[in-house]
Structures are given as C-alpha cells and as structure tokens.
Amino acid sequence: MPFKIHASGLTVTIRLTPNARRCGFDGRMAVANNETALKVSVNAVPEDGKANKALIDFLAKSWKVPKSSLSLLSGHTSRVKIILIEGDGKNLLAQLQQRSPDLFH
C-alpha cells in the first residue's frame, strides 16, 4: 500500500509523471523493494522544483488538506517521491479513504 503511518503523520509513495496534459491520479504501480506507489501526473515541467510544487498543490486540493501540512521527505529529483502529510496518521488515513476511495482498491 502506498500509504504508511509515520511518527509525524502519514506518508504516501508517489510515482510522478511531470509535463503531462493534465493533473490527476493514474492508478498504482510497483516500485523498488516490493512497494506500491500512487501514479500521479502534473502539467508542470521538472525544472527548478516546479513539478514538485505542482504535486503538493494537486494533493492539497484533491485531499482537502492544507499545503503547509504536506512536505517532500525524499525524491526531490527522482520520479518516485515520499510525501509526508503531517497530523494524526490514523485519522488522515481514514479521511483519505473517505475522500478518495478509488485510491485504496
């Protein structure tokens, strides 16, 4: 599962596709170490952190969480990224399951 409870909240493993026609969720895929990542596309270019910023903006809007609660833990220059959503991890996981149930199937 791409979602994991973390000491500071909830982490999400993302496989980012920059420079796409639209921003959106594109399912899941297997990544290293038998992990699963959410596939996300953004319409920003991968230069000067623009795609990373677009990813944070898209996730905040899609999941209705403040941008300030989202941070990039790893993958600044990689397509595979780990995003931290700060807060109570169990509550955040329950909220995301309600707001985006299709991401959990």
Sequence and secondary structure as in RCSB ss.txt:
>XXXX:A:sequence
MPFKIHASGLTVTIRLTPNARRCGFDGRMAVANNETALKVSVNAVPEDGKANKALIDFLAKSWKVPKSSLSLLSG
HTSRVKIILIEGDGKNLLAQLQQRSPDLFH
>XXXX:A:secstr
  EEEETTEEEEEEEEE S SS EEEEEEEETTTEEEEEEE SS SSTTHHHHHHHHHHHHHHT  GGGEEEEE 
TTSSEEEEEEES HHHHHHHHHHH GGGG 
